[in-house]
Amino acid sequence: MTDNTFLSNWNEFVLVFTLTSKPFLRSLPVGINAFSEGLVIDFGLRFASLSIGTVPMVVFYLIFRNQIERGFAGAAVKE
């Protein structure tokens, strides 16, 4: 299962990186990759972009936590 998840994510990265020419159409991993220039990687800028990218997901989870937990619990019960 882990290999399949890795390959799916890698294929998505390569597909978006190859087929998009406009920066606003790119996904978050491809956008974060844009902060590395050739052999030079600015780790401070990259970690800042990762933090900014995760904040909306954490806020979304905190707001809708109860609904998400009910959805998982409801899907686990067979009728």
TIPA-59120 format. One line per 8 residues: number of its first residue (from 1); their letters; for each residue z, x, y of N, C-alpha, C. Coordinates in pm, whole numbers. Atoms other than C-alpha are relative to their C-alpha. Layout:
% residues N
NUM = a = Z X Y Z X Y Z X Y | ...
% end
This chain:
% residues 79
1 = mtdntfls = 0 83 -120 0 0 0 0 87 126 | -8 -86 -118 84 279 243 -134 66 28 | 130 -63 -20 -249 453 187 -99 -97 63 | 91 101 -52 -435 131 256 29 -29 148 | -37 23 -140 -241 73 582 -46 117 87 | 42 -117 -76 -307 428 696 -151 -1 22 | 146 1 -11 -680 400 624 -48 -110 93 | 39 109 -89 -704 65 802 23 39 145
9 = nwnefvlv = -30 -40 -137 -536 203 1112 -92 113 46 | 89 -110 -35 -745 521 1105 -140 -53 27 | 134 56 -20 -1067 321 1069 -7 -77 132 | -2 73 -128 -965 101 1363 -7 98 116 | 0 -100 -107 -898 409 1576 -140 58 20 | 133 -60 -9 -1234 569 1496 -102 -101 50 | 94 103 -42 -1421 240 1541 11 -27 150 | -19 28 -143 -1269 164 1882 -36 123 83
17 = ftltskpf = 30 -122 -74 -1298 527 1993 -150 22 13 | 145 -22 1 -1666 537 1900 -77 -107 75 | 82 109 -51 -1787 196 2011 33 -47 142 | -34 46 -135 -1608 143 2342 -32 109 102 | 31 -95 -106 -1733 304 2658 85 -25 125 | -82 34 -116 -1511 125 2910 148 14 -37 | -140 -25 34 -1145 234 2922 84 -127 -17 | -82 120 10 -1009 -120 2967 -23 -77 -129
25 = lrslpvgi = 25 65 128 -1159 -226 2632 67 71 -117 | -57 -81 108 -981 43 2429 137 -52 -42 | -132 39 51 -678 -21 2211 104 102 45 | -108 -86 -46 -338 135 2281 -4 140 -61 | 6 -137 54 -367 430 2035 -114 83 57 | 113 -74 -56 -708 526 2171 29 36 146 | -36 -29 -139 -580 501 2528 102 113 11 | -100 -107 -1 -281 723 2450 -64 133 -38
33 = nafseglv = 71 -123 38 -512 974 2284 -76 59 118 | 75 -49 -116 -698 1001 2616 83 96 85 | -85 -90 -77 -398 1189 2757 -2 144 -52 | 15 -138 47 -484 1497 2549 -140 47 38 | 127 -54 -48 -757 1714 2694 -37 124 -80 | 42 -115 82 -922 1935 2434 116 58 -78 | -110 -67 70 -665 2187 2315 132 -10 75 | -121 11 -81 -412 2105 2589 53 -143 -10
41 = idfglrfa = -62 132 10 -170 1816 2532 121 0 91 | -115 18 -87 69 1704 2804 98 -95 -70 | -91 81 79 359 1584 2589 84 -94 86 | -77 87 -88 555 1444 2882 -78 -126 35 | 85 113 -33 266 1222 2985 -25 -87 -123 | 24 75 122 198 1123 2624 123 -82 -39 | -121 74 35 561 1026 2555 29 -111 102 | -16 106 -101 574 832 2883 -93 -116 -31
49 = slsigtvp = 93 108 32 264 637 2782 43 -73 -127 | -53 66 120 415 568 2437 116 -93 35 | -113 84 -42 732 437 2603 -48 -124 72 | 54 115 -73 536 215 2839 -73 -95 -95 | 70 83 97 329 90 2545 92 -79 -90 | -92 70 89 633 -8 2338 88 -101 72 | -87 92 -74 829 -186 2613 -45 -146 -11 | 39 141 13 617 -507 2608 26 -57 -139
57 = mvvfylif = -26 49 137 652 -532 2227 148 -27 -22 | -144 20 15 1030 -493 2243 45 -123 78 | -34 117 -81 1059 -749 2524 -47 -128 -67 | 52 117 72 839 -993 2331 89 -35 -118 | -87 26 115 1058 -952 2023 134 -56 45 | -131 48 -46 1380 -1000 2220 -7 -144 48 | 14 137 -48 1249 -1321 2378 -20 -97 -115 | 38 93 109 1108 -1474 2058 65 37 -134
65 = rnqiergf = -66 -46 122 1352 -1321 1805 34 -113 -95 | -41 111 87 1484 -1652 1673 -121 -66 -67 | 120 62 57 1136 -1800 1624 -64 91 -105 | 58 -94 96 1014 -1485 1448 83 1 -128 | -85 1 119 1315 -1483 1213 -14 -130 -78 | 21 127 70 1268 -1853 1134 -134 -2 -71 | 131 -6 63 901 -1791 1061 1 84 -127 | -10 -83 120 981 -1509 818 82 -70 -108
73 = agaavke = -84 68 98 1257 -1711 651 -73 -119 -60 | 75 115 51 1033 -2017 618 -111 41 -92 | 109 -46 86 753 -1815 465 52 56 -132 | -57 -58 121 990 -1662 209 40 -106 -102 | -44 107 88 1090 -1999 62 -122 -71 -59 | 109 73 65 854 -2147 -194 41 -144 -20 | -29 142 19 829 -2522 -216 -48 -46 -134
% end
